[in-house]
Amino acid sequence: MTQHRKKPDRLAQFAVVACALAAVIAVVSAQKSHGQSQTANTAATGARPIAASTAPSQAAAAKPAPILLRRALPPAPVQWQAALQSQARNAQIRRPDSLALKLPKAQLDQIRLPVVLPRSGLINTAKAKLLSFGDAYALNMPQPKGTQLTMYGNRSFVQADKGAISSRPVVRLAGVPEDIRISQTEDGWTATFTRYGVVYSIDLSCDDTASADCTSDTYLRKAIAEFTDVSVGAQAQTEAKAPAKVQVSPSLFDQLGKTFSAKKGG
């Protein structure tokens, strides 16, 4: 098994991404507003704009550092029919204490992918907290004795550099239809699998890494087998009923961009 560096707070990871995107938007808006303000002042006073060459140091100081963002790939297509069938089967045997009935409906309805949930049993869901990000979500479930279980679902991707993602051994767990990749981290274990065409991961972190739940991946394996419930919210159901969209590959985008640039240069 491959040991990885300790991860930050599990529930905060998606929040960090959202804050970073908000910061980028704020920077772009500030630059736009600053440019409009300068144009308005020049027009009002009749003054000629100062050439950048006359004050290179000021221009360099005012120019913000470039922001490089990878272009996101189209959201992964979801196997909606399979997800809806699973939800219907689970609804017939769903208990009153089911987590699907306790989570905020407004949050669930904003998530545009199947929300995989644990059935009542091994996992304590009394303090479960859900964070919704549209094409992604995080579900944090504090367990006794300083143990945390966090489930992530994500259908948004950016293309990684070749060799940036290390391969991990694949295992088959009893009662789980997908192959699972399990790795050890400094504070616990992490597992990744694909269901309904979506990538899901479960992180187990322990305050005491010498505890019985963290010394091996046995507890995590049992926990994974509990995630048999699924909830499909309002936005996800709307997408499930809509006609399938044609997915355009990133390579085609690149090809069209190069063609346009060549024509413009010519």
DOGUGU-695024 format. One record per residue: x, y, z of N, C-alpha, C in turn. Coordinates in steps of 0.05 Angstrom, whole numbers, padded with zeros to 5 digits, always signed. Atoms other than C-alpha are relative to their C-alpha. Example, Ala and Ser with C-alpha at 12.3 -4.5 7.8 and 13.67 -1.06 7.14 Angstrom:
+00018-00024+00000+00246-00090+00156+00018+00024+00000-00016-00024-00001+00273-00021+00143-00015+00022+00014
This chain:
+00017-00024+00000+00000+00000+00000+00018+00025+00000-00015-00024+00003+00024+00070-00016-00007+00019+00022+00006-00019-00021+00031+00120+00041+00002+00028-00012+00001-00027+00011+00013+00191+00025+00003+00020+00023-00003-00021-00020+00025+00257+00060-00027+00007+00012+00025-00006-00015-00026+00280+00111-00016+00021-00015+00018-00018+00014-00086+00314+00081-00010+00022+00019+00012-00020-00017-00117+00379+00107-00027-00009+00009+00026+00006-00010-00184+00381+00141-00018-00009-00023+00014+00012+00022-00228+00336+00099-00024+00017-00009+00024-00015+00008-00292+00377+00101+00007+00027-00012-00007-00027+00010-00254+00442+00085+00011+00000-00027-00014+00000+00025-00222+00418+00021-00016+00012-00023+00017-00011+00021-00281+00434-00024-00005+00030+00005+00004-00028-00006-00292+00499+00013+00024+00017-00009-00024-00014+00009-00220+00519-00002-00001+00005-00030+00002-00003+00029-00232+00507-00076-00020+00021-00007+00021-00020+00005-00296+00548-00074+00011+00028+00006-00011-00026-00008-00260+00605-00038+00021+00010-00021-00020-00008+00020-00203+00603-00089-00013+00010-00025+00015-00009+00024-00252+00609-00147-00012+00027+00005+00011-00026-00006-00286+00667-00112+00021+00021+00000-00022-00019+00000-00219+00701-00103+00008+00007-00028-00006-00006+00028-00204+00694-00177-00020+00019-00012+00021-00017+00011-00271+00724-00195+00003+00029+00011-00003-00027-00012-00258+00782-00146+00023+00015-00013-00024-00013+00012-00189+00796-00176-00007+00010-00028+00008-00008+00027-00218+00796-00247-00018+00024+00001+00019-00022-00002-00275+00842-00226+00014+00025+00008-00015-00024-00009-00227+00889-00190+00016+00012-00023-00015-00010+00023-00183+00893-00252-00018+00015-00020+00018-00012+00019-00243+00908-00296-00010+00027+00011+00010-00025-00011-00270+00961-00248+00022+00021+00000-00022-00019+00000-00201+00993-00243+00004+00012-00027-00003-00009+00027-00196+00997-00318-00022+00019-00008+00022-00018+00006-00265+01028-00324+00002+00026+00014-00004-00024-00015-00249+01078-00270+00020+00018-00013-00020-00016+00013-00186+01101-00305-00010+00012-00026+00012-00010+00025-00224+01108-00371-00019+00024+00006+00019-00021-00007-00278+01150-00337+00014+00025+00009-00014-00023-00009-00228+01195-00303+00014+00015-00023-00013-00012+00023-00190+01208-00368-00020+00015-00016+00021-00013+00016-00255+01225-00404-00010+00025+00013+00011-00023-00015-00278+01272-00349+00019+00023+00001-00020-00021-00003-00213+01311-00342+00011+00009-00027-00012-00007+00026-00193+01311-00415+00030-00005-00001-00029+00005-00001-00123+01289-00394+00007-00023-00018-00009+00021+00017-00083+01247-00440+00010-00024+00017-00010+00023-00015-00068+01176-00416+00030-00001+00001-00029+00002-00003+00002+01166-00390+00010-00026-00013-00011+00024+00012+00042+01118-00432+00014-00017+00020-00013+00018-00020+00068+01057-00396+00029+00004+00001-00029-00003+00001+00138+01072-00418+00010+00023+00018-00009-00023-00016+00139+01138-00379+00002-00007+00030-00001+00008-00028+00128+01103-00313+00000-00030+00003-00002+00029+00000+00152+01032-00319-00002-00012+00028+00000+00011-00027+00162+01022-00245-00028-00001+00012+00027-00001-00010+00091+01044-00228-00018-00021-00014+00015+00020+00015+00062+01000-00283+00005-00028+00010-00008+00027-00009+00101+00940-00259-00011-00005+00028+00010+00004-00027+00079+00952-00187-00030-00004+00000+00029+00002+00000+00006+00959-00206-00010-00026-00013+00008+00024+00014+00005+00898-00251-00001-00024+00018+00001+00024-00017-00021+00837-00213+00014-00024-00011-00013+00025+00009+00013+00770-00216-00020-00016-00017+00018+00015+00017-00015+00726-00271-00012-00024+00015+00014+00023-00012-00066+00673-00250-00004-00021-00021+00001+00022+00019-00060+00606-00285-00021-00020+00010+00020+00020-00007-00121+00561-00284-00002-00020-00022+00004+00021+00020-00129+00495-00318-00030+00000-00008+00028+00001+00010-00191+00490-00362-00013-00026+00010+00015+00023-00010-00242+00444-00330-00011-00017-00023+00013+00017+00020-00265+00384-00370-00030+00000+00004+00029+00001-00004-00340+00375-00382-00006-00019+00023+00008+00018-00022-00376+00343-00322-00003-00028-00010+00002+00029+00008-00373+00267-00324-00029-00007-00004+00028+00009+00004-00436+00236-00353-00007-00020+00022+00009+00017-00022-00477+00201-00300-00019-00022-00010+00019+00022+00007-00512+00134-00306-00025+00003+00017+00023-00009-00015-00577+00165-00283-00020-00023+00004+00020+00021-00003-00621+00105-00296+00007-00019+00022-00008+00018-00022-00581+00060-00250-00003+00013+00027+00003-00014-00025-00580+00113-00196-00029+00002+00009+00028-00002-00007-00655+00124-00199-00012-00027+00008+00010+00026-00007-00668+00050-00197+00009-00008+00028-00010+00005-00027-00624+00043-00135-00015+00016+00021+00015-00017-00018-00660+00101-00102-00028-00012+00005+00027+00011-00003-00727+00069-00116+00000-00026+00017-00002+00024-00016-00705+00002-00087+00005+00006+00030-00006-00007-00027-00676+00034-00025-00024+00014+00014+00023-00014-00012-00739+00077-00014-00020-00020+00011+00020+00020-00009-00780+00013-00006+00008-00012+00028-00009+00012-00026-00737-00011+00053+00013+00021+00018-00012-00022-00016-00715+00057+00080-00012+00002+00027+00009-00003-00027-00719+00063+00155-00005+00029+00007+00006-00028-00008-00745+00125+00192+00026+00015+00008-00024-00013-00008-00674+00139+00217+00021+00001-00023-00018-00001+00023-00644+00137+00147+00012+00027-00003-00014-00026+00003-00592+00191+00133-00012+00016-00023+00012-00014+00023-00627+00208+00067-00024+00017+00009+00023-00015-00010-00687+00232+00108+00008+00022+00019-00008-00020-00020-00646+00272+00158+00016+00023-00012-00016-00021+00012-00601+00312+00111-00018+00023-00011+00017-00022+00010-00626+00382+00090-00008-00004-00029+00009+00004+00027-00669+00374+00028+00010+00022-00019-00009-00022+00017-00648+00442+00002+00029-00005-00010-00027+00007+00008-00575+00419+00002+00001-00023-00020+00001+00023+00018-00591+00352-00031-00009+00008-00028+00011-00008+00025-00631+00386-00085+00019+00016-00018-00019-00016+00015-00572+00429-00106+00023-00017-00013-00022+00018+00008-00526+00369-00119-00007-00013-00026+00006+00011+00027-00522+00348-00193+00014-00027-00004-00011+00027+00002-00498+00277-00180-00013-00017+00021+00011+00018-00021-00522+00216-00141+00016+00003+00026-00012-00002-00026-00508+00225-00067+00000-00028+00013-00003+00026-00012-00481+00159-00040+00001+00002+00030+00003-00002-00029-00501+00148+00033+00003-00027+00013-00001+00026-00015-00490+00095+00087-00027-00007+00010+00024+00009-00013-00547+00053+00110+00004+00000+00030-00001+00000-00029-00564+00051+00184+00015-00025+00009-00015+00023-00009-00515+00006+00220+00027+00008+00013-00026-00005-00012-00440+00012+00232+00007+00029+00004-00008-00028+00001-00432+00086+00216-00019+00017+00016+00016-00018-00016-00456+00138+00266-00004+00026-00017+00007-00023+00017-00492+00193+00226-00014+00022+00016+00014-00020-00016-00519+00234+00284+00010+00028-00005-00011-00026+00004-00472+00292+00270+00009+00005-00029-00007-00002+00028-00469+00285+00195-00005+00028-00011+00003-00026+00011-00458+00350+00157+00006-00001-00030-00003+00001+00029-00467+00359+00082+00007+00027-00011-00008-00024+00014-00433+00411+00038-00005-00005-00030+00007+00004+00028-00461+00420-00032+00014+00020-00018-00013-00017+00020-00422+00448-00092-00009-00006-00028+00011+00004+00027-00467+00430-00150+00010-00026-00011-00011+00024+00012-00423+00380-00187+00018-00015+00019-00016+00014-00020-00389+00358-00123-00013+00004+00028+00010-00003-00027-00406+00348-00050+00019-00014+00020-00015+00013-00022-00374+00329+00017-00019-00006+00023+00017+00009-00023-00408+00291+00073+00019-00009+00023-00017+00006-00023-00372+00292+00140-00016-00013+00022+00015+00015-00020-00392+00242+00193+00019-00006+00024-00017+00005-00024-00356+00248+00261-00008-00026+00014+00004+00025-00014-00348+00181+00296+00011+00002+00028-00011-00001-00028-00333+00165+00369+00030-00002+00001-00029+00002-00006-00263+00171+00398+00018+00014-00021-00017-00016+00017-00237+00224+00351+00004-00010-00028-00002+00010+00027-00250+00187+00286-00019+00015-00019+00016-00015+00019-00276+00222+00224-00002-00017-00026+00004+00011+00026-00307+00192+00161-00011+00022-00018+00010-00020+00019-00316+00238+00101-00002-00012-00028+00006+00010+00027-00348+00218+00035+00000+00024-00019+00000-00020+00022-00334+00258-00028-00012-00012-00025+00009+00008+00027-00371+00255-00094+00007+00023-00019-00009-00021+00018-00344+00293-00154-00002-00009-00029+00001+00006+00028-00360+00295-00228+00014+00022-00017-00015-00021+00014-00317+00356-00245+00030-00006+00001-00028+00008+00002-00245+00346-00268+00016+00021-00015-00019-00014+00017-00184+00381-00295+00020-00021-00008-00019+00020+00010-00133+00343-00337+00026+00002+00015-00025+00000-00015-00073+00323-00296+00024-00006-00019-00024+00006+00015-00002+00320-00322+00006-00030+00000-00006+00028+00002+00022+00252-00345+00019-00008+00023-00016+00010-00022+00049+00213-00286-00005+00014+00027+00005-00015-00025+00021+00262-00234-00016-00017+00020+00017+00016-00017-00028+00210-00207+00013-00028+00002-00012+00026-00004+00004+00148-00177-00021-00022-00001+00018+00023+00001-00027+00080-00189+00000-00013+00028+00004+00014-00026-00054+00044-00128-00012-00027-00004+00011+00027+00004-00072-00029-00119-00030+00000+00002+00029+00003+00000-00144-00048-00133-00008-00025+00015+00009+00023-00016-00182-00093-00085-00030-00004-00005+00029+00007+00002-00250-00127-00087-00010-00006+00028+00011+00004-00027-00292-00122-00024-00027-00015-00003+00025+00015+00000-00349-00168-00007-00024+00019+00003+00023-00017-00002-00416-00135-00019+00002+00026-00014-00004-00025+00014-00387-00078-00059+00004-00006-00030-00001+00007+00028-00399-00080-00135+00024+00011-00015-00022-00013+00014-00339-00035-00153+00027-00009+00012-00027+00003-00010-00265-00045-00148+00008+00025+00016-00007-00022-00018-00236-00002-00092+00031+00003+00000-00029-00006-00004-00168+00032-00087+00004+00011+00028-00004-00007-00028-00145+00036-00015+00029+00007+00005-00027-00008-00007-00084+00074+00010+00001+00010+00029-00003-00010-00028-00056+00092+00078+00011+00029-00001-00010-00028-00003-00045+00165+00098+00012+00002+00028-00014-00004-00026-00008+00194+00157-00020-00001+00024+00019+00000-00023-00072+00201+00198-00023-00019-00004+00022+00019+00004-00114+00144+00171+00002-00015-00026+00002+00014+00025-00137+00113+00106-00018+00014-00020+00017-00012+00021-00169+00134+00040-00007-00021-00020+00009+00019+00020-00209+00094-00011-00015+00015-00022+00012-00012+00023-00233+00112-00081-00014-00021-00017+00014+00018+00018-00284+00079-00126-00018+00016-00019+00018-00013+00020-00329+00095-00186-00027-00014+00000+00027+00011+00000-00404+00086-00183-00018+00019-00015+00018-00016+00017-00458+00110-00232+00016+00019-00018-00017-00017+00017-00400+00139-00274+00013+00023+00015-00010-00022-00017-00380+00185-00216+00022-00010+00018-00022+00007-00019-00316+00184-00174-00008+00007+00028+00005-00004-00029-00327+00176-00099+00025-00008+00015-00022+00007-00017-00276+00174-00044-00009+00002+00029+00006+00000-00029-00280+00159+00031+00027+00003+00015-00024-00005-00016-00228+00187+00079-00006-00008+00029+00002+00007-00029-00218+00158+00149+00024+00013+00013-00022-00013-00015-00177+00202+00196-00005-00005+00030+00001+00006-00029-00161+00188+00269+00018+00019+00016-00017-00016-00018-00136+00233+00325+00022-00018+00011-00020+00019-00011-00101+00171+00352+00004-00021-00022-00006+00019+00022-00069+00133+00294+00006-00028+00010-00005+00026-00011-00054+00076+00341-00026-00014+00009+00025+00012-00008-00128+00063+00353-00006-00024-00018+00007+00024+00015-00159-00002+00329-00011+00006-00027+00012-00007+00026-00196+00033+00273+00020+00009-00021-00019-00012+00018-00133+00062+00243+00026-00017-00004-00024+00016+00003-00079+00010+00252+00000-00017-00025+00003+00015+00026-00106-00028+00191-00024+00012-00015+00023-00010+00016-00157-00016+00136-00025-00016+00004+00023+00017-00005-00206-00065+00166-00026+00016+00004+00023-00016-00006-00253-00013+00194-00010+00015-00025+00008-00014+00025-00252+00027+00128-00014-00018-00019+00013+00019+00019-00269-00035+00088-00029-00006+00009+00027+00005-00010-00329-00049+00133-00018+00025-00005+00016-00024+00004-00351+00024+00127-00008+00003-00029+00006-00002+00028-00347+00023+00051-00024-00017-00008+00022+00019+00006-00394-00037+00049-00027+00011+00010+00025-00011-00010-00446+00005+00087-00012+00020-00019+00010-00021+00017-00452+00056+00031-00016-00012-00023+00018+00012+00020-00510+00024-00006-00024+00016-00006+00023-00017+00005-00562+00079-00002+00008+00022-00020-00005-00021+00020-00568+00135-00054-00023+00019+00000+00021-00020+00002-00606+00200-00059+00005+00017-00025-00002-00016+00025-00619+00237-00125-00018+00025+00004+00015-00025-00006-00640+00310-00112-00014+00011-00024+00017-00013+00021-00684+00357-00153+00016+00007-00025-00015-00008+00023-00630+00385-00198+00011-00024-00015-00010+00024+00012-00601+00316-00210-00022-00014-00016+00023+00012+00014-00670+00289-00228-00007+00015-00026+00005-00016+00024-00680+00346-00277+00020-00006-00022-00020+00008+00020-00615+00329-00311-00004-00028-00010+00005+00027+00008-00633+00256-00311-00022-00003-00021+00023+00001+00019-00697+00270-00350+00006+00016-00025-00006-00016+00024-00664+00318-00399+00014-00017-00021-00015+00015+00020-00637+00294-00466+00030+00001+00005-00029+00001-00005-00565+00273-00463+00015+00020-00018-00015-00020+00014-00516+00327-00483+00025-00013-00013-00023+00011+00014-00460+00314-00533+00025+00011+00015-00025-00008-00013-00393+00315-00496+00022+00005-00020-00021-00007+00019-00339+00352-00534+00027-00004+00014-00025+00006-00012-00269+00327-00520+00018+00024+00002-00019-00022-00003-00215+00375-00495+00018+00003-00024-00019-00001+00023-00171+00356-00554-00013+00015-00023+00014-00014+00021-00225+00383-00601+00000+00030+00005-00001-00028-00007-00227+00449-00563+00028+00011-00007-00027-00009+00006-00151+00454-00570+00003+00003-00030-00003-00001+00029-00155+00439-00644-00015+00024-00012+00015-00023+00010-00209+00491-00656+00014+00026+00007-00014-00024-00008-00169+00542-00616+00024+00006-00018-00024-00004+00017-00106+00530-00657-00008+00008-00028+00010-00008+00026-00146+00535-00722-00008+00029-00001+00008-00028-00002-00176+00601-00701+00024+00018+00001-00023-00017-00003-00109+00629-00680+00015+00002-00026-00015+00000+00025-00077+00608-00746-00014+00018-00021+00014-00017+00018-00132+00642-00786+00002+00029+00007-00002-00028-00009-00128+00705-00744+00028+00011-00006-00028-00009+00005-00052+00708-00752+00004+00004-00030-00004-00003+00029-00059+00699-00827-00014+00024-00011
